[in-house]
Amino acid sequence: MTTHTPMMQQYLNIKSEYEDEFLFFRLGDFYELFFDDALKAAKELEITLTQRGGGKEDKIPMCGVPYHSAENYIKTLVDRGYKVAICEQVEDPKTAKGVVKREVIQVITPGTIMEGNMLKENENNYLASLYFIEDDFIVSYVDLSTGESFVSKVNGKIKDVIGELYNRPVKEVVLPTDFPEDLKETLTHYLDVTLSSEHENHIPEEFQKLVTGLDDTRFIRGFGYLFQYIYRSQKRFLAHLQAVQFIELDDYMKLDLYSKRNLELIESLRDQSKKGTLLSVLDKTITAMGSRLLKKWIDRPLLSKDQIAERHQQVHTMMEHFMERDELRESLKNVYDLERLAGRISYGNVNARDLLQLKRSLGALPQIKQLLNLFDHPSVSSLLSDVESYQEIFEILDSALAENPPILITEGNIIKDGYHKQLDEYREVNRNGKNWIAELEAKEREETGIKSLKVGFNKVFGYYIEVTRANLPHLAENRYERKQTLANAERFVTPELKEKERMILEAEEKSTTLEYELFLELRDQIKSYIPALQTLAEQISKIDCLLSFAIVSEENNYTKPVLKDEQQLHIREGRHPVVEQVMKEMFVPNDIQMDETTDILLITGPNMAGKSTYMRQIALMIIMNQIGCFVPASEAEMPVFDQIFTRIGAADDLVSGQSTFMVEMMEAEHAVRHATERSFILLDEIGRGTSTYDGMALAQSIVEYIHQQVGAKTLFSTHYHELTSLDKSLPKLRNVHVEVDEEDGEVVFLHHIKEGKADKSYGIHVAKLADLPGDIIQRAYQLLESFEATTVLREEEPQEQLTLFEEDQGTLPLTANIEVIERLKKADLMKMTPMDAMNLLYQLKENLE
């Protein structure tokens, strides 16, 4: 039978309750990890792996990190999706009998981070949960750092849930223990999240107030799993959790996962950074909480025309009052992150500097309210009218806190003089004692004649009188009691110095202890104001976002859209908000006119000419309009769209075994099935992932279906010029093309959208611009002339022989040409051996005979 030491048995007992977490087990000044935890942590953290005896067992793998620098190591593990259980000593080792008692005091997971340096300042950190019942998914969210709590209902498939989760920066998802395994696999495939499980969904009586606003028991049960996971893992005071809000998804524009990625709203496709996104253009916010709110607005554009119009009016008013606006922005620089300050106050990890930031933030409020009153429209001047000035909290903090407190709350020097009578008395003893020490040094120097004599202090020996060895002969015998011998000096004490030392150290210790207690009382006193602080944070964030829109709109010459009830889209000189930041005055603006007579614009033109940019800029302007910002155009009349669907770009989904073409078809299917006549659809080069005739047939069929069955405003770009004839059979389809200037065989892309269809694709010209070898370009032109000549021959045959899929003895069937072209396109000539090339050429020749 294996026998472990009592300490290792204690470790194993605790570890058995936290099998999914790294257990940071406190031993003295280190957190130690053992067994598999040690093996994995040593690799992940790149620290030394050692061994430890555990009884009669072989040596146990072990590694450790200093407790005072553990936060950085924990951050590394949590950033990689792991969980960490912090196990501390919970009794004094001096009084403990046997092994010191230890308990897990907190579990840190990707979705429950509270520590400041582990959080991204401008980004929420959401923990989510899923509950599947009656064909509905109940999705719940909590940002533990701010206390925000939400619940929503998603009807549909798991991919609709994934699109909803993608709307927020979710780091961890809590699932009931009986959640289907296949759905778990789908979640982890599409989202980079940590999955956790919870078996309990009961909400204790003292927290029932969180769910009083929910009228559906399914929502309460769904949120219960999330609450229990937090309650069980955090073991902290959770007073900052806000009442759960129900989000009605139908109140906001729907943007699926693909559309958010393709339009690069929050993060770029290239490196998943903020650079090159719509957010990077619009984010001129001053506060971290304002920046976080702006992301939420972009994630959920409004559907209410009245709410959109109100934001437009607020932005317009702020643009008109530029002096007050700039002063208001300056005032916001004095406001710290109230949301997370409130969270840390509740959580118990707030320090004196945090409370000082709160005081300074509240001190800025009177000026902010005064400046808002100068705006001549009530939609702006009333933004803080329902929010108190918090003068009471400000006065409490102002009377209590010192101006430059230390980070640690156990070091003293936190509380102001005059705040507490007993503390003032301790400080007076301390000050008088130190003055007495200074006077003693001056007196002893004078009486002994030893000018280098000094009175000093250290934590080991306390106060002492130090005399250098060279001056010892000048010291009267028995004047002092010897205390310590150094290499070059002797240290002494006197009975009087001992007594003063006792008084000073006792006063210092009592002073520090009392200050700590007073700080905890102050923190608990501020806890009662947490809901009010959260309301204030919400209002300040909104002001910050609206100011950002005003600044961006003015600097970039945006225009206020006219909201239309009809599905009419009229934009004059529209621009891509992100691309124009790079190109500046070189960017070519374009119009779009889509009234009740036009539902589909069929866009033709060569690659690199600007079709995708044109399509994206219209979608981005729609989103900007519906989050309340002005838009990059000289004039804009826009309806309110309920959804945007995009099919732009191509990528294999190899993990799911889906090709580029399959992904393309799935995204197209999602658009045509879910779009309504109030939706906006972007479809770029549909059908290019398969053979020419298959692709052309699918593209035409999709266009016809949208025209006849859906009625959504649609931009459809294509290289299939044959589709341009659809304007004759589909009355609400118009052809437009990207203008190209061709002179002496050279092509210049003008990036300008014109009515009508393009006359050719200019694909070889694009290849020439890409600097392909001249021989390839010349041969391509020869092949193109041959293909076009063959097509002309077919077109000139008698009418009864025009069927493309019939062979004719007198001419080469067009299908043979198409097959040869397709095989040539797919052939990787650069990787072929000469023999492979000869075999391919032989096969192609066979096809043509």
C-alpha positions in Angstrom: 0.0 0.0 0.0 1.4 3.4 -1.0 1.9 5.8 1.9 2.3 9.6 1.4 3.5 12.2 3.8 0.7 14.0 5.6 1.4 17.2 3.6 1.3 15.3 0.3 -1.9 13.5 1.4 -3.4 16.9 2.1 -2.4 18.0 -1.4 -4.0 15.0 -3.1 -7.2 15.4 -1.2 -7.5 19.0 -2.4 -6.4 18.2 -5.9 -9.1 15.5 -6.2 -11.7 18.3 -6.0 -9.9 20.4 -8.7 -8.9 17.8 -11.3 -9.3 20.3 -14.3 -7.2 23.0 -12.7 -3.5 23.6 -12.0 -3.4 23.6 -8.2 -1.1 26.3 -6.9 -0.3 24.8 -3.5 1.2 27.4 -1.0 4.4 26.2 0.8 6.2 29.1 2.5 7.2 31.7 -0.1 6.3 29.5 -3.1 3.3 28.0 -4.9 4.3 24.4 -5.6 2.8 22.1 -8.3 3.2 18.3 -8.2 2.7 15.2 -10.4 1.1 15.9 -13.8 0.5 19.5 -12.9 4.2 20.0 -12.4 5.1 18.2 -15.7 2.6 20.4 -17.7 3.4 23.6 -15.9 7.2 23.3 -16.3 6.7 23.0 -20.0 4.1 25.8 -20.4 5.9 28.2 -18.1 9.4 27.2 -19.0 10.5 26.7 -15.4 12.7 24.0 -13.8 11.2 20.7 -13.1 12.5 19.1 -9.9 11.6 16.2 -7.6 10.4 15.7 -4.0 10.1 12.8 -1.7 6.5 12.0 -0.9 6.8 9.1 1.6 7.5 5.6 0.4 6.7 6.6 -3.1 9.3 7.2 -5.8 10.3 10.8 -6.2 7.4 13.1 -7.1 7.7 15.6 -10.1 7.6 19.1 -8.7 8.0 22.7 -9.8 7.2 26.1 -8.2 6.9 29.8 -8.6 7.5 32.6 -6.0 4.1 33.7 -4.5 5.0 37.4 -4.9 5.4 37.1 -8.6 2.9 34.3 -9.3 0.4 36.6 -11.1 2.5 36.7 -14.3 2.7 32.9 -14.3 -1.0 32.6 -13.7 -1.7 35.0 -16.5 0.4 32.9 -18.9 -1.6 29.8 -18.1 -5.0 31.5 -18.2 -4.2 33.2 -21.5 -3.6 29.7 -23.0 -7.0 28.5 -21.8 -6.1 26.8 -18.6 -7.6 27.2 -15.1 -5.7 27.8 -11.9 -6.8 27.0 -8.3 -5.1 29.1 -5.6 -4.6 27.1 -2.5 -3.5 29.1 0.6 -2.6 28.5 4.2 -5.7 29.4 6.2 -4.2 29.1 9.7 -1.1 30.5 11.5 1.8 27.9 11.2 2.9 29.0 14.7 -0.3 27.7 16.3 -1.1 24.9 13.9 -1.1 21.3 15.2 0.3 19.0 12.6 0.0 20.0 8.9 -1.1 23.6 8.4 -4.7 23.8 7.2 -5.0 24.8 3.5 -8.0 25.6 1.3 -8.6 26.8 -2.3 -9.6 30.4 -1.9 -10.2 31.2 -5.6 -10.2 29.6 -9.1 -9.0 31.8 -11.9 -10.2 30.8 -15.3 -10.2 32.6 -18.7 -13.7 33.9 -18.1 -13.4 34.9 -14.4 -10.3 37.2 -14.5 -10.4 40.1 -12.1 -6.7 41.1 -11.8 -5.9 44.3 -13.6 -2.8 43.3 -15.5 -4.6 40.2 -16.8 -7.4 42.1 -18.4 -7.4 44.1 -21.6 -8.3 47.6 -20.7 -10.5 48.3 -23.8 -12.1 44.9 -24.0 -14.8 43.1 -22.0 -14.0 39.7 -20.7 -17.2 37.6 -20.9 -18.0 34.3 -19.3 -21.0 32.7 -21.1 -23.2 29.7 -20.6 -25.5 27.7 -22.9 -28.6 25.9 -21.9 -30.5 23.8 -24.6 -34.2 23.3 -24.0 -37.3 23.0 -26.2 -35.3 23.6 -29.4 -34.0 26.9 -28.1 -30.6 27.9 -26.8 -30.6 30.1 -23.7 -27.3 32.1 -23.8 -26.2 33.9 -20.7 -23.2 36.3 -20.2 -21.4 37.8 -17.2 -18.4 40.1 -17.3 -17.1 39.6 -13.8 -14.8 42.6 -14.0 -17.7 45.0 -14.6 -20.7 43.0 -13.2 -22.7 43.2 -16.5 -25.2 40.3 -16.8 -27.3 39.4 -19.9 -29.4 36.6 -21.2 -30.8 36.0 -24.6 -32.7 33.3 -26.6 -31.5 31.9 -29.9 -33.9 30.0 -32.1 -32.2 27.7 -34.6 -29.0 25.7 -35.1 -25.8 25.6 -33.1 -24.2 27.8 -35.8 -26.7 30.6 -35.0 -25.5 30.3 -31.4 -21.9 30.5 -32.5 -22.7 33.7 -34.4 -24.3 35.2 -31.2 -21.3 34.2 -29.1 -19.0 35.8 -31.6 -20.7 39.1 -31.0 -18.9 39.3 -27.7 -15.3 38.6 -26.6 -16.2 35.3 -24.9 -13.3 33.5 -23.3 -15.0 30.7 -21.6 -18.4 28.9 -22.0 -20.1 27.0 -19.1 -22.2 24.0 -20.2 -24.6 21.8 -18.2 -22.9 18.4 -17.5 -25.5 16.7 -19.9 -24.8 19.0 -22.8 -24.6 17.0 -26.1 -21.0 16.1 -27.1 -21.5 16.8 -30.8 -22.5 20.4 -30.0 -19.4 20.8 -27.8 -17.2 19.8 -30.7 -18.9 22.3 -33.0 -18.3 25.1 -30.4 -14.6 24.4 -30.1 -14.2 24.1 -33.8 -15.6 27.6 -34.6 -14.7 29.5 -31.4 -11.4 29.7 -29.4 -12.9 29.2 -26.0 -12.4 27.2 -22.8 -15.3 24.8 -22.1 -16.3 24.2 -18.5 -19.2 22.2 -17.0 -21.6 22.9 -14.2 -24.3 20.5 -12.7 -26.2 23.0 -10.5 -28.4 25.9 -11.5 -30.0 26.9 -8.2 -29.7 30.7 -7.4 -29.6 31.3 -3.6 -32.2 33.5 -2.0 -29.9 36.4 -1.4 -29.1 36.6 -5.2 -32.7 36.2 -6.4 -32.8 39.9 -7.1 -30.5 39.3 -10.0 -33.3 37.5 -12.0 -36.4 39.3 -10.8 -36.6 41.0 -14.2 -36.8 37.7 -16.1 -40.3 36.4 -16.9 -39.3 33.0 -18.3 -38.2 30.2 -16.0 -36.0 28.9 -18.9 -33.9 32.1 -18.7 -33.6 31.8 -14.9 -32.4 28.2 -15.2 -30.0 29.0 -18.0 -28.5 31.9 -16.0 -28.4 29.7 -12.9 -25.7 27.4 -14.4 -23.5 30.5 -15.0 -24.1 31.9 -11.6 -23.4 28.7 -9.8 -20.1 28.3 -11.7 -19.0 31.8 -10.6 -20.3 31.3 -7.0 -18.5 28.0 -6.6 -15.2 29.0 -8.2 -14.7 32.5 -6.9 -15.6 32.2 -3.2 -15.9 36.0 -3.1 -18.5 38.8 -2.4 -20.5 39.3 -5.6 -22.5 42.4 -4.8 -21.4 44.1 -8.0 -23.3 41.6 -10.2 -26.0 43.7 -12.0 -29.5 42.5 -12.5 -29.7 40.3 -15.5 -31.0 42.1 -18.6 -32.9 40.2 -21.3 -31.5 41.0 -24.8 -34.2 40.7 -27.5 -32.1 39.8 -30.5 -34.8 41.0 -32.8 -34.2 44.5 -31.5 -30.8 44.7 -33.2 -29.5 44.1 -36.7 -28.3 40.5 -37.2 -24.7 40.1 -38.3 -23.6 36.5 -38.6 -20.1 35.3 -37.9 -19.0 35.4 -41.6 -20.2 39.0 -42.1 -18.4 40.3 -39.0 -15.2 38.7 -40.2 -15.5 39.6 -43.9 -16.4 43.3 -43.1 -13.5 43.5 -40.5 -15.6 45.3 -38.0 -13.6 44.7 -34.8 -10.6 42.7 -35.9 -8.7 42.3 -39.2 -8.7 39.2 -41.3 -4.9 39.4 -41.7 -3.7 39.3 -38.1 -6.9 39.6 -35.9 -5.7 43.1 -34.7 -7.7 46.3 -34.4 -5.6 47.9 -37.2 -7.5 48.2 -40.5 -10.9 47.7 -39.0 -14.0 49.9 -38.7 -13.4 50.1 -34.9 -9.9 51.6 -35.6 -11.5 54.5 -37.5 -14.4 55.2 -35.1 -12.6 54.7 -31.8 -11.6 58.2 -30.6 -12.9 57.5 -27.1 -11.2 58.8 -24.0 -12.1 56.2 -21.4 -11.6 52.5 -21.4 -15.3 51.9 -20.6 -16.3 54.1 -23.6 -14.1 52.0 -25.9 -15.7 48.8 -24.6 -19.2 50.3 -25.2 -18.3 51.3 -28.7 -17.5 47.7 -29.5 -20.9 46.6 -28.2 -22.6 49.2 -30.4 -20.7 48.0 -33.5 -21.6 44.4 -32.6 -25.3 45.3 -32.3 -26.5 48.0 -34.7 -29.9 49.4 -33.8 -33.2 48.6 -35.6 -35.3 51.4 -34.0 -35.5 54.4 -36.3 -36.2 56.6 -33.3 -33.1 55.5 -31.4 -30.9 55.9 -34.5 -32.3 59.4 -35.1 -31.6 60.3 -31.5 -28.0 59.3 -31.7 -27.7 61.2 -35.0 -29.1 64.3 -33.3 -26.7 64.0 -30.4 -23.7 63.7 -32.7 -24.9 66.6 -34.7 -25.3 68.8 -31.6 -21.8 67.9 -30.4 -20.4 68.7 -33.8 -22.0 72.2 -33.7 -20.7 72.9 -30.2 -17.0 72.2 -30.9 -15.6 74.3 -28.1 -17.8 72.7 -25.4 -17.2 69.3 -27.0 -13.4 69.7 -26.7 -13.6 70.8 -23.1 -15.9 67.9 -22.4 -13.3 65.5 -23.8 -10.6 67.1 -21.6 -12.8 66.6 -18.6 -13.3 62.9 -19.4 -9.5 62.4 -19.1 -10.0 62.7 -15.4 -12.5 59.8 -15.3 -11.1 56.4 -14.7 -12.6 53.0 -15.4 -15.6 53.2 -13.1 -17.0 49.9 -14.2 -14.0 47.9 -13.2 -13.4 50.0 -10.1 -16.8 49.1 -8.9 -16.1 45.4 -9.6 -12.8 45.5 -7.7 -14.5 47.2 -4.7 -17.1 44.5 -4.5 -14.6 41.7 -5.1 -12.3 42.9 -2.3 -9.1 43.4 -4.3 -9.3 47.2 -4.5 -6.4 49.2 -3.0 -6.1 52.8 -1.8 -4.9 54.0 -5.2 -8.0 52.6 -6.8 -10.2 54.5 -4.4 -8.2 57.6 -5.1 -9.0 57.1 -8.8 -12.6 56.9 -7.9 -12.4 60.1 -5.9 -10.8 62.0 -8.8 -13.4 60.6 -11.2 -16.2 61.8 -9.0 -14.5 65.1 -8.6 -14.7 65.6 -12.4 -18.5 65.2 -12.5 -19.6 68.7 -11.6 -17.6 70.2 -14.5 -18.9 67.5 -16.9 -22.5 68.2 -15.9 -21.9 72.0 -16.3 -20.5 71.5 -19.8 -23.4 69.3 -20.9 -25.8 72.0 -19.9 -24.2 74.3 -22.4 -25.4 72.1 -25.3 -28.6 73.5 -26.7 -30.4 70.2 -27.4 -32.0 68.3 -24.6 -30.8 64.9 -26.0 -27.3 66.0 -25.0 -27.8 68.4 -22.1 -29.9 65.8 -20.3 -27.4 62.9 -20.6 -26.4 63.1 -16.9 -29.5 64.7 -15.5 -30.7 61.5 -13.8 -27.3 60.8 -12.3 -26.4 62.3 -8.9 -23.3 64.3 -8.4 -22.1 61.7 -5.8 -20.9 64.5 -3.6 -21.4 62.3 -0.5 -19.0 59.6 -1.8 -16.5 62.2 -2.9 -16.5 63.8 0.5 -16.1 60.5 2.3 -13.1 59.5 0.1 -11.6 63.0 0.2 -11.7 63.1 4.0 -10.2 59.6 4.4 -7.6 59.1 1.7 -4.0 60.4 1.7 -2.9 61.9 -1.6 -0.1 59.5 -2.4 -0.9 56.1 -0.8 1.2 53.0 -1.4 -0.1 50.1 -3.5 -0.2 47.7 -0.6 -2.9 48.3 1.9 -0.9 46.8 4.8 1.9 49.3 4.8 0.1 52.3 6.3 0.2 55.9 5.1 -3.2 55.4 3.5 -5.5 57.5 5.8 -5.3 61.2 6.2 -4.5 62.9 9.5 -7.6 64.1 11.3 -9.8 61.2 10.0 -9.6 59.1 13.1 -8.6 60.2 16.6 -6.8 57.0 17.8 -4.8 56.8 14.6 -3.7 60.5 15.1 -2.6 59.6 18.6 -0.5 56.7 17.4 1.1 58.9 14.7 1.8 61.6 17.3 3.7 59.1 19.5 5.6 57.9 16.4 6.5 61.4 15.3 7.5 62.5 18.8 9.6 59.4 19.3 11.5 59.9 16.1 12.1 63.6 17.0 13.4 62.4 20.3 15.8 60.0 18.4 17.1 62.9 16.3 17.6 65.0 19.4 19.4 62.1 21.2 21.9 61.8 18.4 22.7 65.5 18.6 23.0 65.4 22.4 25.3 62.3 22.4 27.6 63.8 19.7 28.0 66.9 21.8 28.6 65.1 25.1 31.0 62.5 23.7 32.8 64.8 21.2 32.4 62.1 18.6 31.0 63.8 15.5 30.5 60.6 13.5 28.3 59.0 16.2 24.9 58.1 14.9 21.6 56.7 16.1 20.2 54.2 13.5 17.6 51.5 13.1 17.1 48.1 11.4 14.3 45.6 11.6 16.4 42.9 13.2 18.2 44.9 16.0 15.9 47.9 16.4 17.4 51.3 17.4 21.1 51.5 18.3 23.9 54.0 18.9 26.8 53.4 16.5 30.4 54.4 17.2 33.3 53.7 14.8 36.2 51.5 16.1 38.6 54.5 15.8 36.5 56.5 18.2 35.9 53.9 20.8 38.9 55.2 23.0 37.0 58.5 23.3 34.0 56.9 24.7 33.6 56.9 28.5 33.5 53.4 30.1 30.1 52.0 30.8 28.3 54.9 29.1 26.4 52.5 26.9 25.4 48.8 26.8 27.1 46.8 24.0 24.6 45.4 21.5 26.4 44.4 18.3 30.0 44.2 17.0 30.7 45.1 13.4 34.0 45.0 11.4 34.5 48.8 11.7 32.2 49.8 14.5 30.4 48.9 17.7 26.6 49.4 18.3 25.2 50.2 21.7 21.9 50.9 23.5 20.7 52.6 26.7 17.7 51.8 28.9 16.1 55.0 27.8 16.6 54.2 24.1 15.1 50.8 24.7 12.0 52.3 26.2 11.6 54.8 23.3 12.1 52.0 20.8 9.3 50.0 22.5 6.9 53.0 22.4 7.7 53.9 18.7 7.4 50.3 17.4 4.3 49.6 19.3 2.7 52.8 17.9 3.8 52.0 14.4 2.4 48.5 14.6 -0.9 49.6 16.1 -1.1 52.5 13.6 -0.6 50.2 10.6 -3.1 47.7 11.9 -5.6 50.4 12.6 -5.1 51.9 9.1 -5.8 48.5 7.5 -9.0 48.1 9.5 -10.1 51.7 8.6 -9.4 51.0 4.9 -11.6 47.9 5.0 -14.4 49.9 6.6 -14.1 52.5 4.0 -14.2 49.9 1.2 -17.3 48.3 2.7 -18.9 51.7 3.0 -18.4 52.4 -0.7 -19.8 49.0 -1.6 -23.3 50.3 -0.9 -22.9 52.8 -3.8 -21.9 50.2 -6.4 -25.2 50.2 -8.3 -25.2 53.9 -8.6 -21.5 53.9 -9.8 -22.5 51.4 -12.5 -25.3 53.6 -13.7 -22.9 56.5 -13.8 -20.3 54.4 -15.7 -23.0 53.6 -18.3 -23.8 57.2 -18.9 -20.2 58.4 -19.1 -19.5 55.6 -21.6 -22.4 56.7 -23.8 -21.2 60.4 -23.7 -17.7 59.2 -24.6 -18.9 57.2 -27.6 -21.1 60.0 -29.0 -18.1 62.4 -28.6 -16.0 59.9 -30.6 -18.6 59.8 -33.4 -18.7 63.7 -33.5 -14.9 63.9 -33.7 -14.6 61.2 -36.4 -17.5 62.7 -38.4 -16.0 66.2 -38.4 -12.4 65.1 -39.1 -13.3 62.8 -42.0 -16.1 65.0 -43.5 -18.9 62.5 -42.9 -22.5 63.4 -43.5 -25.7 62.9 -41.4 -27.9 60.3 -43.1 -31.5 60.9 -43.9 -33.5 57.9 -42.5 -36.1 56.5 -44.9 -39.1 54.4 -44.2 -39.0 52.9 -47.7 -36.3 50.4 -48.8 -34.5 53.1 -50.8 -30.7 53.4 -50.7 -29.3 56.6 -52.2 -25.7 57.5 -51.5 -23.7 60.2 -53.3 -19.9 60.1 -53.4 -19.7 57.3 -50.8 -16.3 56.2 -49.5 -14.8 53.2 -47.7 -14.2 54.5 -44.2 -11.1 52.4 -43.6 -9.5 52.4 -47.1 -9.8 56.1 -47.5 -7.7 56.6 -44.3 -4.8 54.9 -46.2 -5.4 56.4 -49.6 -6.5 59.9 -48.5 -7.3 62.1 -51.5 -6.5 59.3 -53.9 -9.7 57.4 -53.0 -12.4 57.4 -55.7 -15.9 58.0 -54.3 -18.9 56.2 -55.8 -22.7 56.5 -55.8 -25.3 53.9 -55.3 -28.9 54.3 -56.3 -31.4 51.6 -55.3 -35.1 52.5 -55.1 -38.2 50.5 -55.2 -37.5 49.6 -58.9 -34.0 48.1 -58.1 -33.3 45.2 -55.8 -30.2 43.8 -57.3 -27.0 45.5 -58.8 -25.1 43.0 -60.9 -21.5 44.3 -60.8 -19.0 43.3 -63.5 -15.4 44.4 -64.1 -11.8 43.1 -63.6 -10.2 42.0 -60.4 -8.3 44.8 -58.6 -10.7 47.3 -60.1 -12.5 47.9 -56.7 -15.7 45.7 -56.8 -15.1 44.3 -53.4 -14.2 47.6 -51.9 -17.4 49.2 -53.3 -19.5 46.4 -51.9 -17.9 46.5 -48.5 -18.1 50.3 -48.2 -21.9 50.2 -48.7 -22.3 47.6 -46.0 -20.0 49.6 -43.6 -22.0 52.7 -44.2 -25.2 50.9 -43.4 -23.7 49.7 -40.1 -22.3 53.2 -39.3 -25.7 54.7 -39.9 -27.5 52.2 -37.6 -25.0 52.6 -34.7 -25.7 56.3 -34.8 -22.6 57.6 -36.6 -22.5 59.9 -39.6 -21.3 58.2 -42.9 -18.5 58.8 -45.4 -20.5 60.4 -48.2 -21.6 63.8 -49.5 -25.3 62.8 -49.3 -27.0 59.7 -47.9 -30.6 58.5 -47.8 -30.8 55.1 -46.0 -33.5 52.8 -44.7 -33.1 50.6 -41.6 -31.9 47.1 -42.6 -32.6 44.2 -40.4 -29.7 42.0 -41.4 -26.5 42.0 -43.5 -25.2 38.9 -45.2 -21.8 38.7 -46.9 -20.2 36.1 -49.1 -16.8 37.6 -49.8 -13.5 35.7 -50.1 -12.9 32.0 -50.1 -11.3 29.6 -47.7 -11.3 25.8 -47.2 -12.7 24.5 -43.9 -10.4 21.5 -43.8 -11.1 20.5 -40.3 -14.8 19.9 -41.2 -13.8 18.4 -44.5 -15.4 21.3 -46.4 -13.9 22.7 -49.6 -13.9 26.4 -50.6 -16.9 25.7 -52.8 -18.8 24.0 -50.0 -18.1 26.9 -47.6 -19.2 29.3 -50.4 -22.5 27.4 -50.9 -23.2 27.1 -47.2 -22.8 30.9 -46.7 -25.0 31.6 -49.7 -27.6 29.1 -48.4 -27.5 31.0 -45.0 -28.2 34.3 -46.8 -31.0 33.2 -49.0 -32.8 31.3 -46.3 -32.6 34.0 -43.6 -32.8 37.2 -45.6 -35.9 39.3 -45.8 -37.0 42.1 -48.0 -35.5 44.5 -45.4 -32.0 42.8 -45.5 -28.8 43.7 -47.4 -26.8 40.9 -49.2 -23.3 41.0 -50.6 -22.4 38.1 -52.9 -19.0 38.2 -54.4 -18.1 35.8 -57.3 -20.6 33.1 -56.4 -20.0 29.9 -58.3 -16.3 30.3 -59.1 -15.3 27.2 -57.0 -16.7 24.7 -59.5 -16.7 24.2 -63.3 -17.7 27.1 -65.5 -21.2 25.9 -66.4 -22.0 24.6 -63.0 -20.9 27.9 -61.4 -22.7 30.0 -63.9 -25.9 28.0 -63.5 -25.8 28.3 -59.7 -25.0 32.0 -59.8 -28.0 32.7 -62.1 -30.3 30.5 -60.1 -29.3 32.3 -56.8 -29.8 35.8 -58.5 -33.2 34.7 -59.7 -34.2 33.3 -56.3 -33.3 36.5 -54.5 -35.1 38.6 -57.1 -38.3 36.5 -57.1 -38.5 35.1 -53.6 -36.5 37.3 -51.2 -36.6 40.9 -52.5 -33.5 42.0 -50.4 -31.3 44.8 -51.6 -28.4 42.8 -53.1 -24.9 43.6 -54.6 -23.8 40.7 -56.8 -20.4 40.8 -58.4 -19.5 38.3 -61.0 -17.0 37.4 -63.8 -19.8 35.5 -65.7 -20.6 38.1 -68.3 -23.3 35.9 -69.6 -25.4 36.9 -66.5 -25.5 40.5 -67.6 -28.4 39.5 -69.9 -30.6 38.9 -66.8 -31.6 42.6 -66.8 -33.9 41.7 -69.7 -35.8 39.0 -67.7 -35.5 40.4 -64.1 -37.0 43.9 -64.0 -35.5 44.8 -60.6 -31.9 43.9 -61.6 -29.5 46.6 -63.0 -26.1 46.1 -64.5 -23.2 48.3 -63.3 -19.5 47.9 -63.9 -16.2 49.3 -62.8 -14.8 51.7 -65.3 -11.5 50.7 -67.0 -9.4 52.9 -69.4 -7.5 50.9 -72.0 -5.0 52.5 -74.3 -2.3 50.9 -76.5 -2.8 47.6 -74.7 -2.3 49.1 -71.3 -5.1 49.1 -68.7 -5.8 51.7 -66.0 -8.3 50.9 -63.3 -10.4 54.0 -62.6 -12.3 52.5 -59.6 -15.4 54.2 -60.7 -18.8 52.5 -60.9 -20.8 53.2 -64.1 -24.1 52.0 -65.4 -24.1 49.0 -67.8 -22.0 45.9 -68.1 -18.3 45.5 -68.5 -17.1 44.6 -72.0 -14.4 42.1 -70.9 -12.7 40.8 -67.7 -9.2 42.1 -68.3 -7.9 39.0 -66.4 -4.7 38.8 -68.5 -4.0 42.5 -67.9 -4.2 41.9 -64.2 -1.8 39.0 -64.6 0.5 41.4 -66.5 0.3 43.8 -63.6 1.3 41.0 -61.3 4.5 40.7 -63.4 4.0 37.2 -64.7 6.7 36.2 -67.2 6.2 37.7 -70.7 6.0 34.3 -72.4 3.1 33.3 -70.2 1.2 36.6 -71.0 1.9 36.3 -74.7 0.7 32.7 -74.8 -2.4 33.6 -72.8 -3.4 36.2 -75.4 -3.0 33.6 -78.1 -5.2 31.1 -76.3 -7.8 33.8 -75.6 -8.0 34.7 -79.3 -8.4 31.0 -80.1 -11.2 30.5 -77.5 -13.0 33.6 -78.6 -12.8 32.6 -82.2 -14.2 29.2 -81.4 -17.1 30.8 -79.6 -17.8 33.0 -82.6 -17.9 30.0 -84.9 -20.4 28.3 -82.6 -22.5 31.5 -82.5 -22.6 31.6 -86.3 -23.9 28.1 -86.8 -27.6 27.4 -87.7 -30.0 28.0 -84.9 -30.8 24.4 -84.4 -27.2 23.6 -83.6 -26.7 26.2 -80.9 -27.2 23.9 -78.0 -24.0 24.1 -76.0 -24.0 20.6 -74.8 -24.5 18.9 -78.3 -21.6 17.8 -80.3 -21.6 18.7 -84.0 -19.5 16.8 -86.6 -18.7 20.0 -88.5 -17.2 22.0 -85.5 -15.4 21.3 -82.3 -17.9 21.1 -79.3 -17.6 24.0 -76.9 -17.8 21.6 -74.0 -14.4 20.1 -75.1 -12.9 23.6 -75.1 -14.3 24.3 -71.6 -12.9 21.0 -70.2 -9.5 21.7 -71.6 -9.5 25.2 -70.1 -10.6 23.9 -66.7 -7.8 21.3 -66.7 -5.3 23.9 -67.7 -6.4 26.2 -64.9 -6.0 23.5 -62.3 -2.7 22.2 -63.6 0.3 23.2 -61.4 2.9 23.6 -64.2 5.7 24.7 -61.9 5.6 21.4 -60.0 5.3 19.1 -63.0 8.1 16.9 -64.3 8.7 16.9 -68.1 7.0 13.5 -68.3 4.0 14.8 -66.3 3.7 17.7 -68.7 3.8 15.4 -71.8 1.2 13.1 -70.3 -1.1 16.1 -69.6 -0.6 17.4 -73.1 -1.5 14.0 -74.6 -4.7 13.8 -72.5 -5.8 17.3 -73.6 -5.1 16.4 -77.2 -7.2 13.3 -76.8 -10.1 15.4 -75.5 -10.0 17.6 -78.5 -10.1 14.8 -81.1 
